[in-house]
């Protein structure tokens, strides 16, 4: 359903992404992890060409996204949802207006767009916040509006670029719970860039570890975190063990 082949990107003299290959099946949740600056976000942004790749192919439903002209790319993006680190909501619009905007711009009648947006906001637990503007919503609520905005287009592929990175730690859990529900019960393929180990452990079908622009390890969650073969994987295993030991100490107290 989705595949990346030999994908590369330079920024000046820096090789941000270095000839990577990955695949995802329909309905699969694939999590990209690795140290900051390893190329995760660049990779995910090349998929719908927010960043143009220097080399390689991106196949979605057997179509090479890198070959599409502007009109074709805009049509393809309607099938690919994207949730950013920063919410990118329009301040003058209410929550429901933000969510329905993409539908209205796609010539969906306003009354139909409104009902679809309402359903999407209910799915993310914001049925009481429909008419509120972003400035009166918490960070977690704003990110849930952004998630609803992606969901309302009923995408076949959803890209998540560190969706909890801009949130206060106290608000991270509410967004992760929404993401976990979507991963378990939607048919969409999800490609998630995150540092959240709990999300990866709970819902990932496949983990991809990156380092210095390269994929250094790929596998099922249990394999990656119990028997890692890369330095990055070993670091994550050590972090999981540390967190488990720390939680035991808290329980003892």
N, C-alpha and C positions, 0 to 999 in steps of 0.2 A: 504493500500500500504506500509506503514511504521509504525512500532510500537516499543517502548522500554518497557520492562517489568522488574520491580524490579531491575533496574540497580544500581550497587554500585561500588565505588572505594575508597580504602584507600591509603594514602601516609604516611608510618610510622604510627604514632598514630593519624593522621588527617583523618577524614571522609570527603573526597572531594565531593563525590556524594553519597547520602543516599537513596537507594531503590526508585528510581524515575520511573514513568510511563508516557508515552506520545504517542500520535498518530498523524499522518499527512496523509491527503488524497492526491491523485494524483493531481498535479497542485496547491496545497495549499502552501501559504507562511506562515511559522510559525517562530515567532521571540522569541528568548530567551533573557530575560533581567534580571537585578539584579545587586547588588553591586559587585565590584571587589572581586575576591576570593570566589564567591558563588558556583562555580562548573560548570559554563556555558561552558567554553572552554574544560574542562575535559570531559564533557558529549559529546560534538560534536566530540571530537577526539576519543572517544571510538566507535563511530558508524562505522568507517571503520578500527578500531583497530590500530590506531596510538598509542593509549594507550589501554592496555589490561584491560578489566573489571575484577573485583574480583568476581562478582556475577551478575546474570540476563541474559536476552536475548535481542537481537536486531534483529527484523524481517524486512527484506526488500524483497518485492515480495514473501512473505510466507517462505522465507529462513532465518534460524537463523544464522546470520553472526558470532556469537561467536563459532559456531561448525565447521567452515570451516578450511580446512588445508591451507598451504601456497599457493599452486597452485590455489585452489578455491578462496582464498581471493584476490589474484592478479587479477583474472578474474572479481570478484565482484567489485573491485575498479575501473575498467574501466566503470562501470555503475554509479559510484558515484563521482561527481566532488567535489573538495575541494579548497577553496580560503583561504589562510592563512593571518595572520596579516602582516607578512613579506613576501616579494614578492617571494623570493627563485628562482630568475631567474639565469641562467647560464651566467656569465659575458662575456665569449668569444663568445657567440652565439648572433645572431641578434634577433630582436623581433619575426620575423616569424619562425626562427629556434627554438627558445624556445617553440613556440606554437605547431609546428609540431613534436617535439621530441617524445612525447608520442605515436603519431600515427606511426612514423617510427619504434620505438621500438616494436610496436605491429604488425610489418610486413606489414603495409600499404605501397604501393609503394610511393617513394619520390614525384613523380609528383602529385599524388592524395593527399598526405599529405600536400603538398605546397598549393594546391588550397583550401583545407578545412581550413587550417590555415589562408590563406588570407581572406576568407569569415568571419571567426571568428574575425579577427582583424578589418575588416570593420564594423562589428556589434558593436564594442566598440569604433568606431571613430578613429582608428589608421591607416587608409588606406595610409597615407603619411609617416608612420614611420616603414614600414615593415623591412627595412634593417638596422635600427639603433640598436646599442647595448645598453644594460641597462644603462650604465654610462652616456649616453647623453640624456636620457629620464628623465622627471620629476617624482616625486614620484607617482603622480596620473596616469601618463602614464604607469609607471612600473606596478602598480596595475591593470590597464586595460589589459596589456599583460597577467598578471597572470589570470585574469578573462577569457580572450580569450583561454588561455591554458586549463582551465577547460571546457569551452563551446565546444571546438573542438571535444571532445570525445562524444558529444551529450548525456550527462548523464541524467538519469531519476530522480536522486536526486542530488542536489547541496548543499554542506555544506559550510557555510561562518563563519569563526572564526575572528570576529572583523576586517573586511577588511579595515576599515578606521582608525584603532587605530594608525598605524605607519605614518600617513600622516600629513603634515602641515595643519592646519585648513583651509587655503585658497584652498587646493586641495581636501578637503573632498567632496565638492558639486559635482564635476565632476564624482566621483566614485559612489556617491549615486544616481545620475541621471541614470547611466548605470544600477545599481541594480534595480531601480524602473521600468525601461523599461523591464528588463528581468522578473521581478516578474509579470508584467501585461500581457506580450505577449508570454511567454514560457509555455509549458505544463509541464515542470519539476517541481517537488516538491522542495521547498527551505526551508532549516532550517538555520536561521540566528542568530548568536550571535552578538549583537551590543548594544552600548549605545546611538545610534542615534534615538532620539525620533521622529524626522521628518519622518524617513524611516518607523518606526513602525506605526505612525499615517496614513501615506499615503497608504501603501500597505499591511500591515499584515492582513491575514485572521484570525490568532489566535495569542494571546500573552501568553507566559508562563513566569511567574515570579519565580525566584529562590532566595533562601537565605540560607546560611549555608548548602549547599549541598542538600537541599530539594526544591521541587516545592511547592510554597506557594499559587499560584493562577494561574488559567487558564481560558481563555475566549476570546470572541470577543474584538476587540480594544475598541469599545465604552464602553462596560461593565467594562473593566479593568480600563480605565483611567477616566471614569465619576463616577463609583460607585465601587471603589476598596474595597475589604474586608481584605486585608493584609496590614501590615505596609509598605512593599515595594511598593505596589500599591498606598497607600496614599501619599508616598513620591514622586512618579512619578506624581501624580495628582497635588500636590503642585508645583512641578517644572514646569509643563505645564502652570499652572495659572500664575506663576511668569514670565515665558518667554512671555506669551501673554500680561501681564501688561507692561512689559519692552518694548515690540514692540510698544505698544500704546503710551508710553512716547516718544519714538523716533519719531513717526509720528507727535505728537503734536509739538515737537520742530521744 
